[in-house]
Amino acid sequence: MAGTGAQQFLAARDLLLENRADPARAVELFRWPALGSFNWAIDYFDTLAATQHPALRVVDGKSDLSVSFAELSTRSNQIANYLASRGVTRGERILLMVGNVPALWETLLGAMKAGAVVIPATTLLSREDLVDRLERGKVRVIVAEHALAPRFAGLPGTPLRISVGGTTPTWIDYSTVLSGATTLARPLPTRADDPLLLYFTSGTTAKPKLVLHTHSSYPVGHLTTMYWLGVRPGDVHLNLASPGWAKHAYSSVFAPWSAGATVLSYQYERFQATKLLDLLVRYQVTTFCAPPTVWRMLIQQPLRQWKVSLREVLSAGEPLNPEVMAKVKEAWGLTLRDGYGQTETTLLVANMPGTEVRPGSMGKPAPGYSVVLLNPQGEPAEEGEICLDLSERPMGLMAGYLDESQKTRTAADPRYYHTGDVASRDADGYLTYIGRADDVFKSSDYRISPFELESILIEHFAVSEAAVVPSPDPVRLSVPKAFVTLAAGHAPTAATATAILHYVQRRVSPFKRIRRIEFADLPKTISGKIRRVELRAREVDRPPKEPRRAQEFWEEDLPAPATGRPD
């Protein structure tokens, strides 16, 4: 593919847009561009300055702030110039800790133009979390909301500190950053493999890893995400994701802007389904992505009453229930499609636009990714770990784990990148997620997928959240046990436990049924992911003859299931 980096990027993008209704052809024809020098913010984003529709709209129910592509281009120039004036050099790191406000997007683009590396950070980080990020991240600049400044007081290091949304003593006011020259000082060429983003993972099983992405792996790699979303030039795209995590970059930055769409950002303190539905109508949202938790709340409303402009509806991050898909289809005539990816990658597997969606399946590999399932012996199989064939390295794969070469080699050997997730493939090539390799376990020599059982559990009206882990058993080695957080209005009683266990039992093979249940709050990472490692340890470490815990029930203590219709 000849031409400049920008021309190659546009050619790859246009091929996907032109084949948005024909995924098979897109997979056949798509090739990652061979980039030498490329800076997405300068070489691509700035070319959108003449675009008439807004680049960004931030709404919170009280205000509606619209920002054009031209304004973002100018403000990001000012940020890049300011960083250079303060001696921030290429490769130095900026901790970005703000919510969904324009400064978030402006700073990301400005840092990109300056060649700095951004460490996205959620506003929920504790002081302990910040110490880890400042030390391991080797932070040179902090950009944070002024209300968060007290969390940084007394922390080690003396980085340049910039306060957004208010004046903070000893901090630079963000308005000062935006008071300089609007023309970008002549930047040095950016190599496509220069570092751009450094993500701290959520740490579900261990200390967070540092995932390093480049000027190509996320800005260009998210062409696959753009394709999955089905977003087009001029669309209004809404993604419900918190800043600081990879999903925000997926669907609130690179994918929609690569298509030339408007990013709509919805700020709320307390989620209310009716307000979100009103917003979808008021702002004529055409493409909408939200986690299944949100979709489960939405379908509790009479969706038909909201005359939406939606063309594409999407979900990612958790199990997607067939019941949810059916209710959205019934109300709006739209197929809810889900996708799979990691912080270390872009969108890998998905139900693409124009394809048959099979409930329970996460679809087929995205263009540009060669997905192989490997069994425990490292051989291709119809069920096994989801791996990427590296004979043609996909552009959307991370550069590696920073300062952890052994973990990088473990995840990406010379032939394959190992996701650590397990799936099965049917005769037509559809992939069905089974679970994390570390979470899958055996009971009476049968393999148990916690993900499958959790997907059934959360369909029960009394269940708000659930996690399934192995519980030691003298006869079966281990049996499935569910830790359940109940929905409001339901008591942690033997009757509730009986109803939930019987509900699952009627929907699975006998060897898969959940035999123990405990009602409890689930341990989570700061990003909201369940720490099953803690729950597994809680079971493994319990004494053999320990009595039942409070709010714990075993099936042998409960009545046998009655015949009749499911609960």
N, C-alpha and C positions, 0 to 999 in steps of 0.2 A: 504494500500500500504506500504509494509515493505521496510527497507533499509535506508541508510543515506539520508540527504537532497538532495545531489547531485544525488544519484541514483533515488530518487523519482521524482526529476525534469526531469531527462532524460527519465524516463519511461513515464511521462505525455507528454513530447515533442515528443517522438518517436511514441506514439499512434496517435498523430495528424498528424505527417508526413506520417505515414503509411496509414492513411485514408484521405489523402488530396483530393482524388477524390470522396469521399463518405461522404458528410457533415452529412447526416442523421445518419449514423453509428457513426461518430465522436461525434455527440451530445449525442447519446445513451450511448457510452462507456466511454466518458471522465469524469474524476473526478479530482478535484483539489488535489494536493498532501498535505498530512497532515505533515507540517513541524514544527520542533522544532527549531533547529539551522540551519541557512542557510545564506551564504554570496555568492551571485551570482558571484562576481568578483573573489573570492578565490576558491570557491568550483566548479565553472563551467568554467568561462572564462579562468582561468589559464591553464585548461586542454587542451585548444585549441592551446597552444604555439607551438606545433609541426605541426600545419596545414600549408600547403604549399602556398596556395593562400593568397593574402593580406587580412588583417582585415579591412584596411581603405585606401582609395585613395582620396586625396584632389586635385582637379583640378580647375584652374581658367582661362583656355584659354592660359595661358603663361607658367605655371609650372604644373608638375604632381608629387605629393609627395605620395609615397607608404609607408605604415607602416604595419609591420607584426604583427600577434598575439603575437609572442614572444617579440617583441619590446614594444608593449603596456603593456604586462604583467610586463616586467622589469621596464619600466618607472613608471607605477602605483605603483610598490613596492617602488621606490625611493620617490615618492610623499607621500605615506603613512608613510614611515620612517621619512621624513622631518617634516611632521605635528606632529608626535609623539615627535620629538626632540625639537619642539617649544612649547610643552606643550598643544597641541590641543587634547582634550579628547573626548571620545565617546559622541555623541549627540550634540557636539558643531557645529555651523553652518558656512558654507562657501558660500559666494556670488560668483557665477561663471558668469562672464560677458565678454565672448569672442565670436568671430564669429566661423565659421566652419573651425577651425584650429585644428591640432592634440592635442594641449593642452586641448581642450575642453573634448575630450574623455579620455585622460590620467588623467586629474584631477578628472573627475567623477569616474573612476575606482579606483583611489588612495584614494579618500575620502571614497568610499564604503569599501575598505579594512581597512581603519582607523576607521570605525564606525562613521564618521562625517556625518552631514546632509547637503546636497547641496541645495542651493536656486538658481535655474537657472534664469538668467536674460538676457533679450534682450539688445543688444548694443544701442537700441534707447531710453533707459530710461533717463528721465530728472533728474535734481538735486532734484526736489520735489519728484519724484518717488523713488530716491535712499534714501532720508531721511526716507521715509515710510518703505522701505525694511530694512534699517539698524536698525531702531528703533523697529518695530514690529517683524522683523526677528531675532533680538538679534544676529547680525552677529559677529563672532569671527575672520574670515579670509575673505579677499577680493582677488580674483584672477581675474584680468582684463587686457585687452589689454592696452599697455602703452599709446596709443593715447587717451584713455578714462580717464587717471589718473586725468586731470584737473577737471573733473566733481566731483571728490571726495574731492577736496581741501576745507578744512574748514568745512567739514561735521562732525557731532557729533560722539563721540566714537573714540576709538583708536585701531581698529582691525589690525591684521597683514595683510600687503598689499604685494601682489606678482604681478609683472609686466610681461606680456607676450609679446614677440616680440620686445623688446627694453628696454633700461635702463631708469629708472625714479628715480629722487632724492627721497630719504627716503623710496623707495619701494625695496623689495627683487627682484632680477632678477630671472626669471623663470629658467634660466640655472643653477643657484646655487641650486635650488631645485632638479635638475636632475643630480647633481654631487656626490650624496651620495651612500651608499651601495645599491646594486641591489637585495639583498636577503631580503625578507620581514621579519622584526622582528616578533617574534612569537605573533600573534594577539590573543586577547581574543575571545572566541566564540561569534558569532553574532546570536542573536535570530531573527527568521524570522519576528517577529512583532516589531523589533527595528525600529525607524524612519530612513528614508533614504533621501527622497525628500520633499521639501516644496515649493509648487508652489503658487505664487500670481496669482489669476485669472485675466482676462482682464478687469473686472469691467464694463460690459456693462450696468448694471442697478444701481450699487451702488459702494461703496468703495471695492477694491479687497479683496476677501476672501483668507485665507491661507489654502491651501489644503495639508494635510499631508499624504504622502505615506510611506510605509515600505519596508523592504528588501524582502518582498514577494509580496506585492500588485502590484508593477510595474515590477520588474525583472521577476517574475513568472506569474503575471497576464497578461503580454503581450504575453503569448502563444496564446491567442485568436487573437491578432493582427498578429502574425506570421502565423496563420492558414488562416486568411483572405487574407493576402498578397500573399499566395501561394509560399512563398520563400522557397528555398531548399538549402542544403549544396552545397557550391561551386558557388552559384548564385552571380551575381553582381547586387546589389539593389541600386537604386537611389530614394531618397525622397527629394522633394523640400519643405523644412520647415526651419524656422528660429530658431536658438538656443534661449532658454529662455521660450519656450512654450511646452506644453505637446506633441504636434504632433511630435516634434523632438525626444523626448524619445520613443514615439510609434514606429516610422518607421526609425529612424536613429541610434538607439542604441539597444534596447532590442529585438525587433522582428527579425531583420536580424541576429544579432549575436547569438540569441538562436537557429537559424537554421544553424549556421556555415557559413554564407554568407559573402561576401565582402560588406562593406558600401562604396558607392561612394558619395562623397560630392562635389557639384558644386558651386563654388564661382563666383558671378557675380555682377557687379555694376549696370548694366542696362540690363534688360531681353530682349533677342532677340531669337525669336522662332527658326530661322534657326541654330543658334549656339547650342541651346539645342539639336536639332535634329541631328546635326553633332556629338555631344558628345554621344548620344545614340548609334550611329553606331560605333564610334571609340572605345568606351570602352565595346562594346558588352553587354550592359545592358540587363538583362533578366527580371527583375521586376522593375516597375516604378510607383511611386505614386506622384500625383500632384493635387493641387486644381483645381476646374472647370475653374477658371479664366485662368489658364495656358492652359488647354485643349482647351478653346475657342480660344486662340491665335494660338495654334498649328494647329487646323483644317483650319485656313486661308491659310495654306501652302499646296502645293501638296504632301501630306504625302507619296504617293506611291514611290516618288523619293528616299526616305530614306529606305535603306534595313536594317531594324532593326533586332536585335536578340531577341526582346521582346517575352516573354511567358505570362506574366501577366501585365495588365495595370489597374491602380486603381485611385480612386479619393475620397476626403473627405473634409469636411469643409464648403461647400456651396451647393446650388442646382445644381444637375447634369441634364443637358438638354438632352432629347431623341435625339435631332438633333446632339449633340456632339457624343453621343454613336453611332449613325448610321454612321457618317462620319469616325470615327475610325475603325469601323467594316468593312466598305467598303474598306478602304485603306489598312489595315493590317490584316483583318480577325480575329481581337481580340475583345473580349467583355470587354468593360470598366465597371468595377465593383466599386460600392461605398460602404462606410461603415459609421457607426455612433458610436460615443463614446464621452466621456467628459473628462475634466481634472481630475474629481473625480473618473473616472473609466478607464478601458482599453476598447478595442473594444467590443461593446455590441451587435450590430445588423449589419448585412452586407449581401451583395450578395456574397456568398462563391464560391470558385472554384468548377466547375462541376455542378453548379445549374442553372436552368433557371432564367435569369434576366428579370424582368418585368419593363420596363421603368416607372419611377415615384416612384417605390417602393425601399426602402432601404434594403429589404431582410428579413431575419429571424434571430432570436437570435443566438448568437455565442455559441459554446460549453462552458458549465460551468455557463451559465447565464439563469435564469428562469425569463422571462419578462412577466409582467402582465400590462394590460391597465386598469386604474381605472377611473370611472366617478367622477363628482364633489361630489357625496355622498360616495365616497370611495369604490364603488362596482366594481367588474370586469365587463368590457364592451368591445364591439368591437371597440369603439372609446373612448379615454381618455388619461390621463397622463401616460407616459412610466415609469413604476416602476419595481424594482427588488424585487423578493420574497426572503426575508432574512431567511426563515426557514432553508435553507442551504446557509449561507453567501458566496457569490462568493469572491475568493481571490483577484480579480482585483478591488475591491471597496476600496476607501480611508479609512484611519483610522478615519478621521474626519476633521472638520475645526478647526485649532489650536486656542486655547484660546477663542473659540466661541461655547460653549457647547449647547446653545439654538439653534443656526443655525444647528448644527449637529443633534440635536434631531428632528428639523423640517424636515430636509432632510431624516433622517433615523429613523423612528419610530420603535417600536419592530418588526413590520411585514414587512415593505416595505422601500426601498430606493426610494425617489421621485426625478426624474430627472428634473422636471419642464418643460419637453417637451411633446407635445401632438401628438399622432399618431392614425391611424386607422388600422384595421387588416381585411384582406379579408378571404374568406372561406378556402383558402389554407394556411393560416398562414403568408402571406406576410404583412409586416408592411409598411405603407406609412406615412412619416413625414408630420405633419400639421403645427407645429410652436411651439414657446415658449408659455407656458400657459398664461403668462402675455401679449403676443402679440395678441392672438386670441381675436376677439371682435364680437359684434353683430351689424347688420344693418337690420332694419325692422324685427327683431326677427330671422334673419338668422345668423348662425355662419360663420364668415369670417376668412379664413386662409391667413395671409399676405404672408407666404412662398409660397403658391400656386400661388398667383398673381405675386409675385416677380419672380418666376421661368418663368412665361410667359413673363413678361416685359423684362427680360434680353435676351430673344431670338430676340427681335426687334433690327435691325441693328443700330439704332440710340441711343440705351441705353447702357451705360457703367456699371452703377450700379443703384440699385433701392431699396427703402424701402417703405412699405405700412403701414399706420397707420390709426386709426379712426379719422375722422374729424366731429365735432359736426354738427348736422342737425336738424332743428326744427320738421321735419316730421318723419324722419327715425331713430331718436336718434343719429345715426352716419352713415357716408358713407365712403367707402374706398377712401383714398387719397394716391397718389404716389409721393414721392420725388425722383427725377431722376437726375442723373449725366449723361450728354450726352457724347457720343463718339465723338472723334475728327472729325471736319468737319460738325457738325450739330448745327444749331442755335436754341436758346430757343424761338421759335416763336409759334404763334397760329397754324400755319400749322403743325409744328412738334408735338405739343400737340395733335392735331386732329388725326394725323396718328397713334400715339402711343395708344391713347384711343380707337380708332376704331379697332386696331390690337388686343387688349385685349378683347374688346367686342365680337368679332367674335369667340372667343375661350372659353368663359365661359358662364355659365347660367346668365340670366338677373340680378338676385339678387346679383351676385358677381361682376358686372362690376365696374371698377374704374370710379369714377365720378368727381374727381378733380386731378390735377397734378401740381406740382411745380418743376421747374428746379433749382437745388441748389447743392452745395457740401455737402456731407453727413458727419455728425459728427461721429467720430470713436474713438475707444480705441487705445491704443498704439500698440495693436496686429493686428489692422486693422478691428476689428469687428464694425459693425454699431451700434451706440447708439440710438436705436429706442425710448428709454425713453425720450430723448431730443426732438425728433420729435413729439412724442405724447403730451408732455407738451407744445410745441409750438402751437399746434392746440387747446388744451383744454384752454389755457390761452388767446387766441385771443378774443378781444371784439366781441360781437354778430354781430354788423353792420360794422365791419372793412372792408374796400374796399379790392379788390383783391391786393395781393402783386405783386411786380415786378416779372415777369416770372412765375406767377401763373394763371392757367386757369381752369374754371369749365365747365362741359359738356354743361350746358345751354347757355354758351357764344359761343359755337362752332357749326359748321355745323353738321347736322345729317349725319350719315354714309351713304355712297353710296353703292349700291349693287355691287356685283362682287366678284372677288377673293380677299383673304386677302392680306394685305400689305406685 
